[in-house]
Amino acid sequence: MMEQRLTRRGLLTGGGLVVVATFACQKREFACTDTPQLPAPDAEARGAIKYVDRAADPTRHCDGCQHWRPADSDSCGGCAVVRGPIHPLGTCQLFAKRA
């Protein structure tokens, strides 16, 4: 019977592959709340319609709204009604399900 020993080299090379694979499969987190460049009325409008970066209801994500304007994947998009960066998983009171 052949006995196998756990070595540091074996642990590092095998464990390193698991760590790399884990990070490669995770989706990058980002936020779309950077609004200092917006004029005050536009920033206030975002608050008035209760825009949030993450919708509590998954059926009301911005990327499923008729006002959604997509951008590159893993980045903020836009909205035809509200100015500023809009997260695809966000929502607001103006949500209108895309047909």
Residue frames as a rotation matrix with the C-alpha (Angstrom) as fourth column:
MET 1
0.585 0.811 0.000 0.00
0.811 -0.585 0.000 0.00
0.000 0.000 -1.000 0.00
MET 2
-0.343 -0.717 0.607 1.43
0.703 -0.624 -0.340 3.38
0.623 0.311 0.718 -1.01
GLU 3
0.163 0.342 -0.925 1.39
0.900 -0.436 -0.003 6.06
-0.405 -0.832 -0.379 1.68
GLN 4
0.087 -0.091 0.992 0.79
0.633 -0.764 -0.125 9.64
0.769 0.639 -0.009 0.58
ARG 5
-0.316 -0.254 -0.914 2.04
0.889 -0.416 -0.192 12.56
-0.331 -0.873 0.357 2.61
LEU 6
0.793 0.561 0.238 0.58
0.601 -0.783 -0.159 16.00
0.097 0.269 -0.958 2.68
THR 7
-0.314 -0.944 -0.103 3.32
0.943 -0.323 0.084 18.47
-0.112 -0.071 0.991 1.77
ARG 8
-0.117 0.193 -0.974 3.37
0.230 -0.949 -0.216 22.23
-0.966 -0.249 0.067 1.83
ARG 9
-0.859 -0.276 -0.431 3.98
-0.336 -0.330 0.882 22.34
-0.386 0.903 0.191 -1.91
GLY 10
-0.793 0.606 0.053 1.05
0.517 0.625 0.585 20.05
0.321 0.492 -0.809 -2.63
LEU 11
-0.070 0.780 -0.621 -1.20
0.893 -0.229 -0.388 22.03
-0.445 -0.582 -0.681 -0.34
LEU 12
-0.291 -0.114 -0.950 -0.19
-0.027 -0.992 0.127 25.38
-0.956 0.063 0.286 -1.84
THR 13
-0.953 -0.091 -0.288 -0.52
-0.282 -0.078 0.956 24.34
-0.110 0.993 0.048 -5.47
GLY 14
-0.632 0.771 -0.084 -3.80
0.668 0.596 0.445 22.48
0.393 0.225 -0.892 -5.00
GLY 15
-0.039 0.610 -0.792 -5.25
0.855 -0.389 -0.342 25.03
-0.517 -0.690 -0.506 -2.60
GLY 16
-0.637 -0.278 -0.719 -4.18
-0.041 -0.919 0.392 27.90
-0.770 0.279 0.574 -4.82
LEU 17
-0.947 0.316 0.063 -6.19
0.119 0.161 0.980 26.51
0.300 0.935 -0.190 -7.72
VAL 18
-0.207 0.913 -0.351 -9.30
0.964 0.252 0.089 26.34
0.169 -0.320 -0.932 -5.56
VAL 19
-0.117 0.109 -0.987 -8.87
0.517 -0.842 -0.154 29.96
-0.848 -0.528 0.042 -4.43
VAL 20
-0.876 -0.250 -0.412 -8.31
-0.203 -0.585 0.786 31.21
-0.437 0.772 0.462 -8.00
ALA 21
-0.772 0.632 0.062 -11.31
0.425 0.441 0.790 29.27
0.472 0.637 -0.609 -9.29
THR 22
-0.097 0.755 -0.649 -13.50
0.965 -0.088 -0.246 30.65
-0.243 -0.650 -0.720 -6.49
PHE 23
-0.242 -0.044 -0.969 -12.60
0.151 -0.988 0.007 34.27
-0.958 -0.145 0.246 -7.24
ALA 24
-0.977 -0.154 -0.151 -12.88
-0.126 -0.163 0.979 33.79
-0.175 0.975 0.139 -11.01
CYS 25
-0.608 0.794 0.015 -16.45
0.657 0.493 0.570 32.53
0.445 0.357 -0.821 -10.67
GLN 26
-0.138 0.570 -0.810 -17.69
0.813 -0.402 -0.421 35.31
-0.566 -0.717 -0.408 -8.41
LYS 27
0.333 0.345 0.877 -19.43
0.791 -0.609 -0.061 38.29
0.513 0.714 -0.476 -9.96
ARG 28
-0.739 -0.671 0.052 -17.79
0.566 -0.661 -0.493 41.62
0.365 -0.335 0.869 -9.24
GLU 29
0.213 0.780 -0.588 -19.74
0.945 -0.317 -0.077 43.79
-0.247 -0.540 -0.805 -6.81
PHE 30
-0.800 -0.408 0.441 -20.24
0.504 -0.855 0.125 47.42
0.326 0.322 0.889 -7.73
ALA 31
-0.149 0.737 -0.660 -22.37
0.735 -0.364 -0.572 50.33
-0.661 -0.570 -0.488 -6.59
CYS 32
-0.374 0.125 0.919 -24.17
0.776 -0.501 0.384 53.03
0.508 0.856 0.091 -8.56
THR 33
0.585 0.594 -0.552 -24.54
0.809 -0.467 0.356 55.63
-0.046 -0.655 -0.754 -5.84
ASP 34
-0.461 -0.820 -0.339 -21.79
0.732 -0.568 0.377 58.02
-0.502 -0.074 0.862 -6.95
THR 35
0.303 0.744 0.596 -23.89
0.936 -0.350 -0.040 61.13
0.179 0.570 -0.802 -7.64
PRO 36
0.030 -0.287 -0.958 -21.83
0.569 -0.783 0.252 64.20
-0.822 -0.552 0.140 -6.56
GLN 37
-0.902 -0.428 0.060 -21.51
0.272 -0.455 0.848 65.24
-0.336 0.781 0.527 -10.22
LEU 38
-0.274 0.886 0.373 -25.31
0.892 0.090 0.443 65.43
0.359 0.454 -0.815 -10.59
PRO 39
-0.612 0.195 0.767 -27.03
-0.215 -0.974 0.076 68.80
0.761 -0.118 0.638 -10.29
ALA 40
-0.930 0.201 0.309 -28.90
-0.309 0.034 -0.951 69.15
-0.202 -0.979 0.031 -6.97
PRO 41
-0.031 0.996 -0.089 -32.39
-0.957 -0.055 -0.285 68.79
-0.289 0.076 0.954 -8.53
ASP 42
0.192 0.050 -0.980 -31.42
-0.617 0.783 -0.081 65.49
0.763 0.620 0.181 -10.20
ALA 43
-0.795 -0.517 -0.318 -29.90
-0.052 0.581 -0.812 64.12
0.605 -0.629 -0.489 -6.99
GLU 44
-0.722 0.599 0.348 -33.01
-0.566 -0.221 -0.794 65.15
-0.399 -0.770 0.498 -5.06
ALA 45
0.155 0.792 -0.591 -35.23
-0.971 0.231 0.054 63.45
0.179 0.566 0.805 -7.66
ARG 46
-0.345 -0.363 -0.866 -33.40
-0.247 0.925 -0.289 60.16
0.905 0.115 -0.409 -7.05
GLY 47
-0.999 -0.035 -0.004 -34.27
-0.002 0.179 -0.984 60.46
0.035 -0.983 -0.179 -3.38
ALA 48
-0.450 0.893 -0.027 -37.86
-0.823 -0.426 -0.376 61.48
-0.348 -0.147 0.926 -4.07
ILE 49
0.319 0.572 -0.756 -38.53
-0.822 0.563 0.079 58.33
0.471 0.596 0.650 -6.11
LYS 50
0.544 -0.146 0.826 -36.73
-0.671 0.515 0.533 56.21
-0.503 -0.845 0.182 -3.48
TYR 51
0.599 -0.449 -0.662 -34.05
-0.450 0.495 -0.743 54.78
0.662 0.743 0.095 -5.80
VAL 52
0.525 -0.516 0.677 -31.99
-0.581 0.365 0.728 52.00
-0.622 -0.775 -0.108 -4.16
ASP 53
-0.243 -0.776 -0.582 -29.05
-0.970 0.180 0.165 50.03
-0.023 0.605 -0.796 -5.55
ARG 54
-0.970 -0.058 -0.235 -30.49
-0.066 0.998 0.025 46.65
0.233 0.039 -0.972 -4.51
ALA 55
-0.168 0.985 0.048 -34.20
-0.756 -0.160 0.635 45.86
0.632 0.070 0.771 -4.85
ALA 56
-0.552 0.083 0.829 -35.75
-0.677 0.535 -0.505 43.84
-0.486 -0.841 -0.239 -2.05
ASP 57
0.463 0.779 0.423 -38.18
-0.210 0.560 -0.802 42.38
-0.861 0.282 0.423 -4.60
PRO 58
-0.531 -0.792 0.302 -36.30
0.096 0.299 0.950 40.46
-0.842 0.533 -0.083 -7.35
THR 59
-0.033 0.582 0.813 -39.22
0.962 0.239 -0.132 40.97
-0.271 0.777 -0.568 -9.75
ARG 60
0.918 0.389 -0.074 -38.63
0.369 -0.908 -0.196 44.76
-0.144 0.153 -0.978 -9.67
HIS 61
-0.029 -0.992 -0.122 -34.99
0.651 -0.112 0.751 45.01
-0.759 -0.058 0.649 -10.77
CYS 62
0.142 0.017 -0.990 -34.11
-0.403 -0.912 -0.073 48.02
-0.904 0.409 -0.123 -12.92
ASP 63
-0.802 -0.526 -0.283 -32.86
-0.458 0.237 0.857 45.75
-0.384 0.817 -0.431 -15.71
GLY 64
-0.681 0.657 0.324 -36.45
0.720 0.682 0.128 44.47
-0.137 0.320 -0.937 -16.05
CYS 65
0.021 0.661 -0.750 -37.94
0.368 -0.703 -0.609 47.97
-0.929 -0.263 -0.258 -16.30
GLN 66
0.561 0.267 0.784 -39.06
0.823 -0.079 -0.562 49.64
-0.089 0.960 -0.264 -19.53
HIS 67
0.980 -0.199 0.009 -37.00
-0.199 -0.979 -0.038 52.74
0.016 0.036 -0.999 -18.59
TRP 68
0.520 -0.822 0.234 -33.70
0.176 0.371 0.912 50.75
-0.836 -0.433 0.337 -18.23
ARG 69
0.844 -0.418 -0.337 -30.76
-0.481 -0.308 -0.821 51.79
0.240 0.855 -0.460 -20.41
PRO 70
0.865 -0.500 0.046 -28.08
0.423 0.774 0.472 49.06
-0.272 -0.388 0.881 -20.27
ALA 71
0.514 -0.830 -0.216 -24.35
-0.853 -0.521 -0.028 49.70
-0.089 0.198 -0.976 -20.28
ASP 72
-0.263 -0.687 -0.678 -21.44
-0.598 0.667 -0.444 47.26
0.758 0.288 -0.586 -20.32
SER 73
0.562 0.415 -0.716 -21.89
0.241 0.746 0.622 44.14
0.791 -0.521 0.319 -18.22
ASP 74
0.201 -0.408 -0.891 -20.88
0.975 0.173 0.140 44.54
0.097 -0.897 0.432 -14.57
SER 75
-0.904 -0.427 -0.002 -21.35
0.422 -0.893 -0.154 48.31
0.064 -0.140 0.988 -14.63
CYS 76
-0.380 0.776 -0.504 -23.99
0.207 -0.460 -0.864 50.93
-0.902 -0.432 0.015 -13.96
GLY 77
-0.419 0.369 0.830 -26.58
0.897 0.026 0.441 51.54
0.142 0.929 -0.342 -16.61
GLY 78
-0.991 0.134 -0.004 -28.99
-0.133 -0.986 -0.102 54.39
-0.017 -0.100 0.995 -16.94
CYS 79
-0.334 0.943 -0.008 -32.65
0.733 0.254 -0.631 55.29
-0.593 -0.216 -0.776 -16.89
ALA 80
-0.461 0.253 0.850 -34.84
0.719 -0.455 0.525 57.16
0.520 0.854 0.028 -19.36
VAL 81
0.569 0.790 0.229 -36.58
0.442 -0.528 0.725 58.96
0.693 -0.312 -0.650 -16.49
VAL 82
0.944 -0.263 -0.198 -33.97
0.109 -0.318 0.942 59.37
-0.311 -0.911 -0.271 -13.72
ARG 83
0.630 -0.777 -0.014 -30.51
-0.428 -0.332 -0.841 60.86
0.648 0.536 -0.541 -14.22
GLY 84
0.107 -0.737 0.667 -27.31
-0.984 0.019 0.178 59.35
-0.144 -0.675 -0.724 -12.90
PRO 85
-0.712 -0.474 -0.519 -25.87
-0.550 0.835 -0.007 55.85
0.436 0.280 -0.855 -12.61
ILE 86
0.329 0.885 0.329 -28.43
-0.944 0.306 0.122 53.08
0.007 -0.351 0.936 -12.15
HIS 87
-0.681 -0.555 0.477 -27.66
-0.605 0.794 0.060 49.58
-0.412 -0.248 -0.877 -10.86
PRO 88
-0.573 0.465 -0.674 -29.23
-0.471 0.486 0.736 46.71
0.671 0.739 -0.060 -12.84
LEU 89
-0.473 0.378 -0.796 -30.40
0.649 0.760 -0.025 45.16
0.596 -0.528 -0.605 -9.55
GLY 90
-0.979 0.104 -0.176 -31.76
0.041 -0.743 -0.668 48.46
-0.201 -0.661 0.723 -8.21
THR 91
-0.254 0.938 0.234 -35.32
0.907 0.148 0.394 49.75
0.335 0.312 -0.889 -8.17
CYS 92
-0.995 0.071 -0.071 -37.44
-0.037 -0.918 -0.394 52.84
-0.093 -0.390 0.916 -7.55
GLN 93
-0.347 0.937 -0.024 -41.09
0.082 0.005 -0.997 53.90
-0.934 -0.348 -0.079 -7.36
LEU 94
0.082 0.354 -0.931 -41.19
-0.844 -0.472 -0.254 54.51
-0.529 0.807 0.260 -11.12
PHE 95
-0.810 -0.434 0.394 -40.56
-0.219 0.847 0.484 50.84
-0.544 0.306 -0.781 -11.95
ALA 96
0.334 0.865 -0.374 -42.63
-0.805 0.056 -0.590 49.74
-0.490 0.498 0.716 -14.95
LYS 97
0.023 -0.338 0.941 -42.22
0.038 0.941 0.337 46.11
-0.999 0.028 0.035 -15.97
ARG 98
-0.569 -0.316 -0.759 -40.87
-0.736 -0.215 0.642 45.70
-0.366 0.924 -0.111 -19.49
ALA 99
0.499 0.866 0.016 -43.29
-0.721 0.426 -0.547 43.89
-0.481 0.261 0.837 -21.78
